[in-house]
């Protein structure tokens, strides 16, 4: 084999390895997250109140499902009297749309510190588990928030038809697909058995690692050809 032919073959192998790594990165599954302003209209024991809070929903792959965590960046209601530590218990629902349908119940711990009177109530992060019933792109949107405190119940309902805070490309355990069916998932705060968080960054990192493996394999092939050519020349 001539030296020029050897150079062409080596360059072709390196290019193929680079293209393979790029293809792996481009195949990253879609996952979109956004902080969405939600206008809550609250029915409280002392009358109606309203407040706008940015809502963030994140996901972590857990077994055949996903642990969802719903976060509030601002308080959505207040109390005319001080709420002592542990006096307020929040819960909410996340609406499931897109390829799947239904709701995910999320809940969280009671307030860790006393909340002064007439002060916006900061909701702790609420979590629950979503198990896909259908495969495809699934959306997650803030739903009704419920606050229980001192024997009373406050219900806050989104009034501005908020957009989804999270979109995931999921695969159902049975491989189902389509827009029919529903998903009723349980709330909970147990994080056992979690895998790395799903989303654009983590998917890119994981697949980037795979792409790097492909590139390394290509480089190893180039090195082998180089050594083989040198051995022949000797």
C-alpha positions as CSV (number, residue, x, y, z in Angstrom):
1,X,0.0,0.0,0.0
2,X,1.4,3.4,-1.0
3,X,2.0,6.1,1.5
4,X,-0.6,8.4,-0.2
5,X,-3.2,5.6,-0.1
6,X,-2.4,5.0,3.6
7,X,-2.9,8.8,4.3
8,X,-6.3,8.8,2.6
9,X,-7.5,5.7,4.4
10,X,-6.4,7.1,7.8
11,X,-8.2,10.4,7.2
12,X,-11.4,8.6,6.1
13,X,-11.3,6.5,9.3
14,X,-10.9,9.7,11.5
15,X,-13.7,11.5,9.7
16,X,-16.0,8.5,10.1
17,X,-15.3,8.4,13.9
18,X,-16.0,12.2,14.2
19,X,-19.3,11.9,12.3
20,X,-20.4,9.0,14.4
21,X,-19.8,11.0,17.6
22,X,-21.7,13.9,16.2
23,X,-24.6,11.6,15.2
24,X,-24.8,10.3,18.8
25,X,-25.0,13.8,20.2
26,X,-27.7,14.8,17.7
27,X,-29.8,11.8,18.8
28,X,-30.3,13.2,22.3
29,X,-33.9,12.8,23.5
30,X,-36.0,16.0,23.7
31,X,-36.7,17.4,27.1
32,X,-37.8,21.0,27.7
33,X,-38.2,22.9,30.9
34,X,-39.3,26.4,31.6
35,X,-40.3,28.6,34.5
36,X,-43.9,29.6,33.9
37,X,-45.8,32.4,35.7
38,X,-49.0,31.1,37.2
39,X,-51.8,33.4,38.3
40,X,-53.4,31.7,41.3
41,X,-56.9,32.6,42.5
42,X,-57.2,31.4,46.0
43,X,-60.3,30.7,48.1
44,X,-59.3,31.3,51.7
45,X,-61.3,31.2,55.0
46,X,-61.2,35.0,55.1
47,X,-62.0,35.7,51.4
48,X,-60.6,35.5,47.9
49,X,-56.9,36.3,47.2
50,X,-54.8,36.2,44.1
51,X,-51.0,36.0,43.5
52,X,-48.7,35.3,40.6
53,X,-45.8,32.8,41.2
54,X,-43.2,31.5,38.8
55,X,-43.5,27.7,38.8
56,X,-40.7,25.3,37.9
57,X,-41.2,21.5,37.4
58,X,-38.2,19.2,37.2
59,X,-37.9,15.5,36.6
60,X,-35.5,12.7,37.7
61,X,-35.7,9.2,36.1
62,X,-36.6,6.7,38.7
63,X,-37.1,3.1,37.6
64,X,-39.8,2.9,35.0
65,X,-41.1,6.4,36.0
66,X,-40.1,9.9,36.9
67,X,-39.9,11.7,40.1
68,X,-41.4,15.2,39.5
69,X,-40.6,18.2,41.7
70,X,-42.7,21.3,41.6
71,X,-41.2,24.5,43.0
72,X,-42.7,27.9,43.8
73,X,-40.5,31.0,43.6
74,X,-43.0,33.3,45.4
75,X,-45.7,32.9,48.0
76,X,-49.3,32.6,46.8
77,X,-51.4,33.3,49.9
78,X,-51.1,34.6,53.5
79,X,-52.6,34.0,56.9
80,X,-54.1,36.7,59.2
81,X,-52.4,34.9,62.2
82,X,-48.9,33.4,62.6
83,X,-48.5,29.8,61.5
84,X,-46.3,28.0,63.8
85,X,-43.6,25.5,62.7
86,X,-45.3,22.5,61.1
87,X,-48.8,24.1,61.0
88,X,-49.1,24.4,57.2
89,X,-49.2,21.4,54.9
90,X,-49.2,21.9,51.1
91,X,-50.1,19.6,48.2
92,X,-50.9,20.1,44.6
93,X,-51.7,18.4,41.3
94,X,-49.7,18.5,38.0
95,X,-51.7,18.1,34.9
96,X,-50.4,15.6,32.3
97,X,-51.0,16.3,28.6
98,X,-49.6,15.6,25.2
99,X,-49.2,11.9,24.4
100,X,-50.5,10.9,27.9
101,X,-53.2,12.4,30.1
102,X,-54.2,12.5,33.8
103,X,-52.8,14.1,36.9
104,X,-49.8,13.6,39.2
105,X,-50.4,14.3,42.9
106,X,-47.5,16.0,44.6
107,X,-46.9,16.8,48.2
108,X,-44.2,18.0,50.5
109,X,-43.2,18.7,54.1
110,X,-44.9,21.1,56.4
111,X,-43.4,24.6,57.0
112,X,-40.0,24.2,58.7
113,X,-40.2,27.6,60.4
114,X,-43.0,29.9,61.7
115,X,-44.7,32.1,59.1
116,X,-45.5,35.6,60.4
117,X,-49.1,36.9,60.1
118,X,-50.0,38.6,56.8
119,X,-46.8,37.3,55.1
120,X,-46.8,35.5,51.8
121,X,-46.7,31.7,52.5
122,X,-43.7,30.2,50.7
123,X,-44.6,26.7,49.5
124,X,-41.9,24.1,50.0
125,X,-41.0,21.9,47.0
126,X,-43.6,19.3,46.3
127,X,-42.8,15.9,44.7
128,X,-44.6,12.9,43.3
129,X,-44.0,10.0,40.9
130,X,-45.2,9.9,37.2
131,X,-45.3,6.5,35.4
132,X,-45.9,6.8,31.7
133,X,-48.9,4.9,30.3
134,X,-48.2,6.1,26.7
135,X,-45.1,6.8,24.8
136,X,-44.3,10.2,23.2
137,X,-43.9,13.8,24.2
138,X,-45.7,14.4,27.5
139,X,-46.3,17.8,29.0
140,X,-46.6,18.8,32.7
141,X,-48.5,21.9,33.8
142,X,-49.2,23.4,37.2
143,X,-52.6,22.5,38.6
144,X,-54.6,23.2,41.8
145,X,-52.7,24.0,44.9
146,X,-54.1,23.1,48.3
147,X,-52.9,24.6,51.6
148,X,-54.1,23.1,54.9
149,X,-53.4,25.1,58.1
150,X,-55.0,25.3,61.6
151,X,-57.9,23.2,60.6
152,X,-58.7,25.3,57.5
153,X,-58.3,24.6,53.8
154,X,-57.2,27.1,51.1
155,X,-57.6,26.1,47.4
156,X,-55.6,28.0,44.7
157,X,-56.6,27.5,41.1
158,X,-54.6,28.7,38.1
159,X,-56.6,31.2,36.2
160,X,-54.4,32.2,33.3
161,X,-54.3,28.8,31.5
162,X,-50.5,28.5,32.1
163,X,-48.2,26.8,29.6
164,X,-46.4,23.5,30.5
165,X,-43.4,23.9,32.8
166,X,-41.9,20.6,31.5
167,X,-42.0,18.5,28.4
168,X,-40.5,15.0,28.3
169,X,-40.1,12.4,25.6
170,X,-41.1,9.2,27.4
171,X,-41.5,5.5,26.7
172,X,-44.2,3.5,28.4
173,X,-43.2,0.2,30.1
174,X,-45.4,-1.7,27.7
175,X,-44.3,0.4,24.7
176,X,-47.8,2.0,24.3
177,X,-48.2,5.1,22.2
178,X,-51.0,7.5,21.3
179,X,-53.0,10.2,22.9
180,X,-55.5,8.1,24.8
181,X,-55.3,6.7,28.3
182,X,-54.6,8.4,31.6
183,X,-52.0,8.5,34.3
184,X,-52.8,8.7,38.0
185,X,-49.6,8.9,40.0
186,X,-49.0,9.2,43.7
187,X,-47.3,11.9,45.6
188,X,-44.3,11.3,47.8
189,X,-41.0,12.7,48.9
190,X,-38.9,9.5,48.9
191,X,-36.0,9.9,46.6
192,X,-34.6,6.3,46.8
193,X,-33.4,4.7,43.6
194,X,-33.1,7.9,41.7
195,X,-31.0,8.1,38.6
196,X,-29.4,11.2,37.1
197,X,-31.9,14.0,36.4
198,X,-33.4,13.9,32.9
199,X,-33.3,17.0,30.7
200,X,-31.3,18.5,27.9
201,X,-28.1,18.9,29.8
202,X,-27.9,15.5,31.4
203,X,-29.0,13.7,28.2
204,X,-26.3,15.6,26.3
205,X,-23.7,14.7,28.9
206,X,-24.6,11.0,28.8
207,X,-24.7,10.8,25.1
208,X,-21.6,13.0,24.8
209,X,-19.8,10.3,26.8
210,X,-21.0,7.7,24.3
211,X,-20.0,9.9,21.4
212,X,-16.5,10.3,23.1
213,X,-16.3,6.5,23.2
214,X,-17.0,6.3,19.5
215,X,-14.3,8.9,18.8
216,X,-11.8,7.1,21.0
217,X,-12.5,3.9,19.1
218,X,-11.9,5.7,15.8
219,X,-8.6,7.1,17.2
220,X,-7.6,3.6,18.3
221,X,-8.2,2.4,14.7
222,X,-6.1,5.2,13.3
223,X,-3.2,4.4,15.8
224,X,-3.4,0.7,14.8
225,X,-3.1,1.5,11.1
226,X,-0.2,3.8,11.8
227,X,1.7,1.2,13.7
228,X,0.9,-1.5,11.1
229,X,2.2,0.8,8.3
230,X,5.4,1.5,10.3
231,X,5.9,-2.2,10.8
232,X,5.5,-2.9,7.1
233,X,8.0,-0.1,6.2
234,X,10.6,-1.6,8.6
